[in-house]
Amino acid sequence: MSVVVRFFTTIYYNKKALIGFILVVFFVLMALIGPLFFHFSTAIDYSARLDPPSFAHPLGTDFAGRDTLTEIVIGSQQVLSVAFWAALISLSAGVVIGILAGFIGGVVDEILMIIINLVLTIPSFSLNLILAAIFSVTSPVAFGLLLSVTAWAPLALGVRAQILSLRERDYITVARLMGLGKGYILTRELLPNIVSYLTINFIQSASGAVQASVGIMLLGLVPYSVTNWGQMLNIAINQNGGLSNPSGVYYMLSPILALTLFTFGCFLFANGIDDFFNPRLRTS
Amino acid sequence: MSARIRVIGKRIIVAIITLFLSMVVSFVMMRETPGNVWQGLAYQMAQSQNIPLVMAYQRLTAMYHYNPNQPMITAFLTYLNGVIHGNLGVSMLNQNVSVNQVIAAALPWTLFVAVIALGISFIIGNWLGVRMAWKRNSFLDPLMTGLSVISHAVPSFVIALVLIVVFSLRLGWFPYNGAFSFLVQPGFNLPFFLSALDYACLPILTYVLVLLGTQAMSMKSTSLAVMNEDYVSAAQARGLRESVIVKRYVKRIAILPQVTGLALSFGGILGASALVETLFNYPGIGQFLTNATNTRDYSELQGLFLFQAVCMIVANLIANVLYAYLDPRVKTEG
């Protein structure tokens, strides 16, 4: 319990982290309970198309006269669930491979390092694009898996480096001399020490996955639904006169604003967690 | 000397292995994926042209030199042979255009933008980074921190979109559609060059905004680390001028990791080019990749992807070799 209290105290006194935390929680709540309050109707009202923000429509309306705010809220569910799955899958793969490489070492390490370096060299966004074209993605899990194909490699590299540096610490040597099993050392001594690293990377992976998935949707490659932020951007750019249509600017800015606020929040929050876990930066 | 050659030799071997593996990936991806690409094409063709499936396969074989009955190893060797001889195949949709021709037409534009953007952010970023390390608490600190936050937290396509809307559509300062004005004659003449530069401004600015902050901040932190070294204090104690210390003692060492970082930045540009070039309608590798993806032109996709991978491998190799040559510590060894 005290850890939770200390966590929130640290976050509270670190203004940047607080802003990040609020933003992330805001978007997560939007995705979880937002759809209960906002109902997306496909009714088309061309007399109200691309309206500027008003009291009835706080973010204006889309090309068919529907409320943009509702679309953003409904869309956040898809965007965030893709991000969640991508972060979960790539982090799990990264942890397993990083631990295998760092903990076992030797030939296993060398082979895994060649594979990691190969994946790091492949232009990941291009690969994601091509995979999205080959497989027709229909579910958030599949989309997350697709994004994880390359995203695990930097995480594995990071976990491996953490394990390598921790392995040489005195308390690990002591544990080894005490004759404790490898599994015990791994789960009780090593893993708790990289929890902070994993948490930070989970958030950063989620942020990266949101950027990548919205980017792929922006190019119109994954026909998902009209409420997805990337699909909204695609429509805003390519249809109804696109960018040169002055009245379309609010419809274009809404998903950009949502996306940027989320990734910005993730960035600040991840940095705040770093402060919390890093004892050298702790003030009191 | 021998140490350096050993380092470079090891790098070259790793690069060759990576190259081979990326060929395997690009080959397997197109051929052995579930929901086989060729099968899909054959069904589509059989349906649209109202011919039996066997005939569709025959036509596909004739068109793309693809043989479904060929064992995978033989097919891979044929593909490998083509790639080694510099033949990346023919576009599926436009049989008159080879992938090599597509790359030859698109690469100059991508390189033009990438090289200028990398150069600007490398020179300015490193200069600012050293300055920030040397003179603490200058106004540059919050500015560059802000920029690096932007490059971490704001996707490149959002930056591109904002630049298009603000500088091109609202203010009308820069053009954004295409690579040069249709009024100029493409060729080796000044108006064409100026027009190309004009059209490249916003894509370059996009990449610079993405790269500059990170570049400056990492140069700052490496410079700070170097400044704590004893020889810098010794140089200060000897009363050397500040500019000499910064230039000869700090910058020369602190710039080393940045050189390796150049390869990463180049990779970042290549990766972002699919989105950025498409938004600017800029006829580079990235836009062709997006178009090929949208039209499901698999042979062009395969070729462009392999080409990008080769670019990345070569860029990494150059960075590593350069590092071995620039680093005085590698020189003194052996």
Chai-1 contact restraints between the chains, C-beta under 6 A:
chainA,res_idxA,chainB,res_idxB,connection_type,confidence,min_distance_angstrom,max_distance_angstrom,comment,restraint_id
A,L118,B,T18,contact,1.0,0.0,6.0,A-B,restraint_1
A,L118,B,L21,contact,1.0,0.0,6.0,A-B,restraint_2
A,T121,B,T18,contact,1.0,0.0,6.0,A-B,restraint_3
A,T121,B,M312,contact,1.0,0.0,6.0,A-B,restraint_4
A,T121,B,I313,contact,1.0,0.0,6.0,A-B,restraint_5
A,I122,B,A309,contact,1.0,0.0,6.0,A-B,restraint_6
A,P123,B,L270,contact,1.0,0.0,6.0,A-B,restraint_7
A,P123,B,G271,contact,1.0,0.0,6.0,A-B,restraint_8
A,P123,B,Q308,contact,1.0,0.0,6.0,A-B,restraint_9
A,P123,B,M312,contact,1.0,0.0,6.0,A-B,restraint_10
A,F125,B,G271,contact,1.0,0.0,6.0,A-B,restraint_11
A,S126,B,L289,contact,1.0,0.0,6.0,A-B,restraint_12
A,S126,B,F305,contact,1.0,0.0,6.0,A-B,restraint_13
A,S126,B,Q308,contact,1.0,0.0,6.0,A-B,restraint_14
A,L129,B,A274,contact,1.0,0.0,6.0,A-B,restraint_15
A,L129,B,T293,contact,1.0,0.0,6.0,A-B,restraint_16
A,I130,B,L301,contact,1.0,0.0,6.0,A-B,restraint_17
A,I130,B,F305,contact,1.0,0.0,6.0,A-B,restraint_18
A,A133,B,T293,contact,1.0,0.0,6.0,A-B,restraint_19
A,I134,B,T33,contact,1.0,0.0,6.0,A-B,restraint_20
A,Q211,B,P155,contact,1.0,0.0,6.0,A-B,restraint_21
A,G215,B,F157,contact,1.0,0.0,6.0,A-B,restraint_22
A,G215,B,L275,contact,1.0,0.0,6.0,A-B,restraint_23
A,L219,B,T290,contact,1.0,0.0,6.0,A-B,restraint_24
A,I256,B,V158,contact,1.0,0.0,6.0,A-B,restraint_25
A,T260,B,V154,contact,1.0,0.0,6.0,A-B,restraint_26
A,T260,B,V158,contact,1.0,0.0,6.0,A-B,restraint_27
A,T263,B,A153,contact,1.0,0.0,6.0,A-B,restraint_28
A,F264,B,A153,contact,1.0,0.0,6.0,A-B,restraint_29
A,F267,B,H152,contact,1.0,0.0,6.0,A-B,restraint_30
A,F267,B,A153,contact,1.0,0.0,6.0,A-B,restraint_31
